[in-house]
Amino acid sequence: MKAISIGSNGVEIIETSEPIPKVQQVLVKVFACGLNRSDLLETQGQSFGHTGGETKILGGEFAGEIVDCGAEVKNLKIGDKVMCRGGSGWAEYALAHYRRTIPINSDDLNWEQAATIQGNLQTMHDAIVTNGKFLSGKTVFIQGASSAVGLIGLQISKALGASLTIGSSMNDERRGKLKQFGADEVIDTGNENWLEALLEHTDGKGVDILVDMLSGNFVNKNMEATKINGHIINIGRLAGMNGDFDYDLHAKRRLNYIGTTGRTRSIDENEKVANLANKDLWHLVLEGKIRHHIDQVFPLNEAKYALNIMNENKHFGKLVLLIN
């Protein structure tokens, strides 16, 4: 089968053997895969677990049709169309644990949406609702809102009844589109006065929930941008893995600063995150109130080119690979 691997020549398309499912895995004929920042970081030397035995295969999310099942797989069968989260998905065939595999229950969900919606839906529900303790009427700030996960965050906030949803982007053109996806106000975090702009929108109090995709030296302004006793949920570190943290400011504002990632979760934890997100939000997906904005679609053999677009931050929304 064809797959996208990281080898001595960097990202390349290779021929490799079809994987064989273990007892709790399904083998999926893949029709579409999503690109995520973790895939890009994998190509830059960080490890996010996208491996396939001795051959490192990229891809953390994909959709397709089950063609084989392990002996202990429950509630799934050969022929089911499914959405999967896991590793090594950028291939003609991929494995997924059956508890991280969700049947596609709508004819209106195309492969591009099916391959990508679960990852960002679960990430943002876990950030905003589970960790951010969201209730209708609260205020939410989504940093990096023009990313695929950011756009989903805006839609979730709006759909669940936030009284104010603020989105940010450092790109003028993309910032101008955010209100189409649920932002009530937009700000430019590339402007040194962005904190003042946010405080103006919140009567000087800050927001209840700040979804932090930047980190680095944004951390102290982020704390000032969050209401006393509010929640900052760290899901990304695009501005740096380390920063100058003002511990006294953190204490004075009595903030709940929470980091979250799927990389250290057990299968039980991952299943719980998925179940909670879909219980609250899947009907909104089926009603068309939450959908990915698909920016560009590429064939599998153009994966390297797609990664370059992501690296140069030239996209608005989601990048997808299709496999014929």
KOLKE-870785 format. One line per 5 residues: number of its first residue (from 0); for each residue x, y, z of C-alpha. Coordinates in nm, 4 decimals. Each point is the difference from the previous one (the first is absolute). Layout:
residues N
NUM> X:Y:Z ~ ...
This chain:
residues 324
0> 0.0000:0.0000:0.0000 ~ 0.0990:0.3661:-0.0377 ~ 0.0711:0.2032:0.3127 ~ 0.1613:0.3296:0.1012 ~ 0.3130:-0.0587:0.2045
5> 0.2865:0.1943:0.1533 ~ 0.3237:-0.1527:-0.1234 ~ 0.3563:0.1024:-0.0705 ~ -0.1268:0.2278:-0.2782 ~ -0.2636:0.1628:0.2200
10> -0.3698:-0.0336:-0.0831 ~ -0.0496:-0.2489:-0.2822 ~ -0.2561:-0.2378:-0.1426 ~ 0.0973:-0.3644:0.0394 ~ -0.1270:-0.3495:-0.0727
15> -0.0426:-0.2103:0.3138 ~ -0.1948:-0.2989:0.1258 ~ -0.3615:0.0292:0.1073 ~ -0.0217:-0.0061:0.3817 ~ -0.1656:-0.2896:0.1791
20> -0.2539:0.0852:0.2719 ~ 0.0582:-0.1106:0.3574 ~ -0.2887:-0.1405:0.2000 ~ -0.1533:0.3398:0.0858 ~ 0.0794:0.1747:-0.3271
25> -0.1797:0.0534:-0.3287 ~ 0.1694:0.0201:-0.3390 ~ -0.1381:0.2882:-0.2029 ~ 0.0222:0.0672:-0.3722 ~ 0.0733:0.3722:0.0198
30> -0.1783:0.2516:-0.2224 ~ 0.1024:0.3277:0.1683 ~ 0.2463:0.1248:0.2616 ~ 0.0330:0.3272:0.1860 ~ 0.3160:0.2076:0.0442
35> 0.0744:0.1173:0.3526 ~ 0.2720:0.2091:0.1590 ~ 0.1245:-0.3178:0.1696 ~ 0.0768:-0.1488:-0.3424 ~ 0.2063:0.3042:-0.0898
40> 0.1860:-0.0104:0.3322 ~ 0.0676:-0.3691:-0.0601 ~ 0.1853:0.0916:-0.3180 ~ 0.2015:0.2513:0.2024 ~ 0.1298:-0.2543:0.2471
45> -0.2660:-0.0151:0.2696 ~ -0.1727:-0.3273:0.0816 ~ -0.3783:-0.0246:0.0011 ~ -0.0276:-0.3771:-0.0350 ~ -0.0870:-0.0165:-0.3713
50> 0.1967:-0.3175:-0.0570 ~ -0.0574:-0.3205:-0.1897 ~ 0.2392:-0.2634:0.1295 ~ 0.3504:0.0652:-0.1248 ~ -0.1355:0.2385:-0.2633
55> -0.1114:0.3387:0.1278 ~ -0.3297:0.0870:-0.1689 ~ -0.1666:0.3361:0.0574 ~ -0.3643:0.0763:0.0652 ~ -0.2097:0.0222:0.3161
60> -0.3536:0.0058:-0.1451 ~ -0.1691:-0.1718:-0.2919 ~ -0.3265:-0.1392:-0.1323 ~ -0.0858:-0.2972:-0.2137 ~ -0.1582:-0.3445:-0.0047
65> 0.0785:-0.2914:0.2309 ~ 0.1446:-0.2962:-0.1903 ~ 0.1119:-0.2180:0.2928 ~ -0.0633:-0.0225:0.3756 ~ 0.1953:-0.1455:0.2893
70> -0.1579:-0.2772:0.2069 ~ -0.0981:0.2289:0.2917 ~ -0.1469:0.2884:-0.2019 ~ -0.3516:0.0930:0.1153 ~ -0.2880:0.1864:-0.1678
75> 0.1832:0.0327:-0.3327 ~ 0.0120:-0.2245:-0.3052 ~ 0.1562:-0.0345:-0.3422 ~ -0.1594:0.2463:-0.2388 ~ -0.0684:0.2712:0.2585
80> 0.0969:0.3522:-0.1023 ~ 0.1925:0.1537:0.2889 ~ 0.1891:0.3000:0.1402 ~ 0.3239:-0.0861:0.1783 ~ 0.2581:0.1596:0.2255
85> 0.3383:-0.1587:0.0552 ~ 0.3289:-0.0246:-0.1848 ~ 0.1371:-0.0883:-0.3419 ~ -0.3104:0.1141:-0.1857 ~ 0.1611:0.1471:-0.3128
90> -0.0141:-0.3278:-0.1856 ~ -0.2295:-0.2042:-0.2184 ~ -0.0708:-0.2222:0.3017 ~ 0.0278:0.0905:0.3685 ~ -0.0707:-0.1467:0.3414
95> -0.2114:0.1496:0.2768 ~ -0.0999:-0.1213:0.3442 ~ -0.3704:-0.0815:-0.0169 ~ -0.0672:0.2299:0.2975 ~ 0.1408:0.2931:-0.1976
100> -0.2079:-0.0870:-0.3073 ~ -0.3390:0.1632:-0.0539 ~ -0.2559:-0.1087:-0.2619 ~ -0.1091:0.2600:-0.2553 ~ -0.3746:0.0298:0.0519
105> -0.0809:0.2601:-0.2628 ~ -0.0035:-0.0040:-0.3781 ~ 0.0541:0.3770:0.0088 ~ 0.3505:-0.0307:0.1470 ~ 0.2558:-0.0204:-0.2809
110> 0.3384:-0.1655:0.0412 ~ 0.1802:0.3317:0.0526 ~ -0.2239:0.0854:0.2964 ~ -0.0056:-0.3554:0.1344 ~ 0.3786:-0.0261:0.0048
115> 0.0501:0.3232:0.1906 ~ -0.2991:0.1021:0.2115 ~ 0.0513:-0.2340:0.2957 ~ 0.3514:0.1141:0.0909 ~ -0.0776:0.3690:0.0279
120> -0.3488:-0.0577:0.1412 ~ 0.1438:-0.2066:0.2843 ~ 0.2941:0.2345:0.0593 ~ -0.2148:0.3104:0.0303 ~ -0.2799:-0.1611:0.2002
125> 0.2599:-0.1299:0.2444 ~ 0.1553:0.3483:0.0225 ~ -0.3108:0.2187:0.0155 ~ -0.2580:-0.2202:0.1709 ~ 0.1843:-0.2626:0.2048
130> 0.3030:0.2000:0.1148 ~ -0.1354:0.3521:-0.0487 ~ -0.3216:-0.0812:0.1934 ~ -0.2050:0.1763:-0.2666 ~ -0.3583:0.0990:0.0720
135> -0.2337:0.1956:-0.2238 ~ 0.0610:0.3728:0.0394 ~ 0.3741:-0.0224:0.0602 ~ 0.2582:0.1869:-0.2079 ~ 0.2605:-0.1806:-0.2096
140> 0.3194:0.1050:-0.1789 ~ 0.1403:-0.2360:-0.2658 ~ 0.3594:0.0815:-0.0933 ~ 0.1139:-0.1102:-0.3444 ~ -0.3630:-0.0091:-0.1035
145> 0.0686:-0.0237:-0.3742 ~ 0.1475:-0.3483:0.0430 ~ -0.2258:-0.2997:-0.0527 ~ -0.0276:-0.0696:0.3724 ~ -0.0498:0.3710:0.0678
150> -0.2936:0.0256:-0.2406 ~ -0.1615:-0.3007:0.1669 ~ 0.0536:0.1677:0.3375 ~ -0.1793:0.3141:-0.1180 ~ -0.2946:-0.2057:-0.1235
155> -0.0223:-0.2014:0.3228 ~ 0.0069:0.3153:0.2131 ~ -0.2724:0.1652:-0.2069 ~ -0.2182:-0.3119:-0.0256 ~ 0.0084:-0.0659:0.3756
160> -0.1060:0.3535:0.0868 ~ 0.3060:0.2071:0.0874 ~ -0.0920:0.3624:0.0683 ~ 0.3186:0.1156:-0.1742 ~ 0.2394:-0.1919:-0.2254
165> 0.3273:0.1663:-0.0980 ~ 0.2332:-0.1421:-0.2632 ~ 0.3513:0.1033:-0.0951 ~ 0.2225:-0.0249:-0.3040 ~ 0.3170:0.1837:-0.0975
170> -0.1045:-0.0002:-0.3663 ~ -0.2266:0.2850:-0.1174 ~ -0.1844:-0.2013:-0.2645 ~ -0.0666:-0.2985:0.2261 ~ -0.1001:0.2210:0.2900
175> -0.2648:0.1535:-0.2252 ~ -0.1659:-0.3414:-0.0443 ~ -0.0293:-0.1031:0.3644 ~ -0.3431:0.1537:0.0579 ~ -0.1369:-0.2408:-0.2608
180> 0.0880:-0.2832:0.2405 ~ -0.1377:0.1399:0.3238 ~ 0.2369:0.2721:0.1201 ~ -0.1790:0.3023:0.1431 ~ 0.3242:0.1974:0.0146
185> 0.3414:-0.0534:-0.1570 ~ 0.3438:0.1172:0.1090 ~ 0.3541:-0.0127:-0.1341 ~ 0.2360:-0.1627:0.2510 ~ 0.2860:0.1175:-0.2200
190> -0.0810:0.3546:0.1127 ~ 0.1726:0.0937:0.3260 ~ -0.3263:0.1609:0.1198 ~ -0.2109:-0.3141:-0.0426 ~ -0.0547:-0.0379:0.3758
195> -0.1465:0.3481:0.0233 ~ -0.2336:-0.0800:-0.2913 ~ -0.1222:-0.3178:0.1709 ~ -0.0563:0.1769:0.3319 ~ -0.2065:0.2663:-0.1778
200> -0.2302:-0.2741:-0.1293 ~ -0.0394:-0.1467:0.3530 ~ -0.0499:0.3159:0.2095 ~ 0.3536:-0.0391:0.1319 ~ -0.0707:-0.3374:0.1607
205> 0.1458:-0.2443:-0.2531 ~ -0.1650:-0.3177:-0.1253 ~ -0.1236:-0.2977:0.1979 ~ 0.1800:-0.2506:-0.2245 ~ 0.3146:0.0569:-0.2064
210> 0.1061:-0.2794:-0.2366 ~ 0.3758:0.0492:-0.0279 ~ 0.1628:-0.1228:-0.3207 ~ 0.3006:0.2317:0.0239 ~ 0.1661:-0.0352:0.3435
215> 0.3625:0.1190:0.0005 ~ 0.0259:0.3595:0.1147 ~ -0.3713:0.0588:-0.0588 ~ -0.0661:-0.1673:0.3341 ~ -0.0035:0.3097:0.2229
220> -0.2256:0.2030:-0.2297 ~ -0.2221:-0.3069:-0.0263 ~ -0.0362:0.0002:0.3775 ~ -0.0911:0.3692:-0.0046 ~ -0.2520:-0.0729:-0.2764
225> -0.1761:-0.2590:0.2163 ~ -0.2557:0.0900:0.2644 ~ 0.0870:-0.0549:0.3678 ~ -0.0761:-0.3660:0.0784 ~ -0.0184:-0.0625:-0.3765
230> 0.1420:-0.2899:-0.1988 ~ 0.2957:-0.0031:-0.2418 ~ 0.0178:-0.3246:-0.1959 ~ 0.3363:-0.0632:-0.1645 ~ -0.0396:-0.2095:-0.3157
235> 0.2813:0.1410:-0.2163 ~ 0.3430:0.1572:0.0190 ~ 0.0421:0.1720:-0.3346 ~ 0.1816:0.2970:0.1589 ~ 0.2389:-0.2171:0.1999
240> 0.0284:-0.2916:0.2396 ~ 0.1437:0.2223:0.2752 ~ -0.0661:0.3517:0.1226 ~ 0.0356:0.2560:0.2784 ~ -0.2789:-0.1003:0.2416
245> -0.1161:0.2557:0.2599 ~ -0.0912:-0.2196:0.2956 ~ -0.1239:0.2934:0.2059 ~ -0.2409:0.1043:-0.2760 ~ -0.1244:-0.3584:-0.0172
250> -0.0631:0.0000:0.3748 ~ -0.1641:0.3436:0.0104 ~ -0.2468:-0.0887:-0.2730 ~ -0.0647:-0.3416:0.1594 ~ 0.0039:-0.1615:-0.3429
255> -0.0626:-0.3579:-0.1018 ~ 0.2869:-0.0558:-0.2469 ~ -0.0477:-0.3438:-0.1546 ~ 0.2088:-0.1848:-0.2563 ~ -0.1570:-0.2724:-0.2099
260> 0.1108:-0.2408:-0.2729 ~ -0.1067:-0.3361:-0.1328 ~ 0.3546:-0.1354:-0.0070 ~ 0.0053:-0.1114:0.3632 ~ -0.3561:-0.1312:0.0208
265> -0.0893:-0.3632:0.0445 ~ -0.2474:-0.1663:-0.2337 ~ -0.2635:0.0379:0.2746 ~ 0.0680:0.3749:0.0218 ~ -0.0056:0.0458:-0.3776
270> -0.3294:-0.1862:-0.0240 ~ -0.1505:0.2175:0.2742 ~ 0.1084:0.3201:-0.1786 ~ -0.1591:-0.1248:-0.3235 ~ -0.3238:-0.1054:0.1697
275> -0.0426:0.3317:0.1813 ~ 0.0664:0.2033:-0.3136 ~ -0.2370:-0.1971:-0.2178 ~ -0.2740:-0.0069:0.2639 ~ -0.0008:0.3806:0.0128
280> 0.0906:0.0913:-0.3563 ~ -0.0633:-0.2700:-0.2587 ~ -0.3577:0.1085:-0.0623 ~ 0.1372:0.3469:-0.0821 ~ 0.2335:-0.1557:-0.2568
285> -0.2898:-0.1902:-0.1566 ~ -0.2063:0.3207:-0.0067 ~ 0.2829:0.1818:-0.1782 ~ 0.0594:0.2440:0.2858 ~ 0.3545:-0.1273:0.0559
290> 0.2055:-0.0875:-0.3065 ~ 0.3601:0.0240:-0.1083 ~ 0.0943:0.2626:-0.2516 ~ 0.2050:-0.2092:-0.2430 ~ 0.2652:0.2311:-0.1415
295> 0.1713:-0.2336:-0.2473 ~ -0.0063:-0.3674:-0.0969 ~ 0.3018:-0.1906:-0.1367 ~ 0.0692:-0.3502:-0.1283 ~ 0.2111:-0.2145:0.2313
300> 0.3134:0.0436:-0.2095 ~ -0.0110:0.3776:0.0599 ~ 0.0224:-0.0339:0.3775 ~ 0.3406:0.1704:0.0129 ~ -0.1370:0.2998:-0.1893
305> -0.2998:0.0167:0.2362 ~ 0.2329:-0.0059:0.3013 ~ 0.1955:0.2904:-0.1477 ~ -0.3221:0.2028:-0.0265 ~ -0.0693:-0.0708:0.3668
310> 0.3571:0.0865:0.0969 ~ -0.0261:0.3336:-0.1804 ~ -0.3396:0.0621:0.1621 ~ -0.1665:0.0644:-0.3351 ~ -0.3269:-0.1785:0.0733
315> -0.3313:0.0975:0.1576 ~ -0.1666:-0.3010:0.1554 ~ 0.0739:-0.3613:-0.0827 ~ 0.2387:-0.1693:-0.2419 ~ -0.0988:-0.3499:-0.1127
320> 0.1563:-0.2888:-0.1908 ~ -0.2236:-0.2158:-0.2197 ~ 0.0815:-0.3563:-0.1020 ~ -0.1640:-0.1430:-0.3114
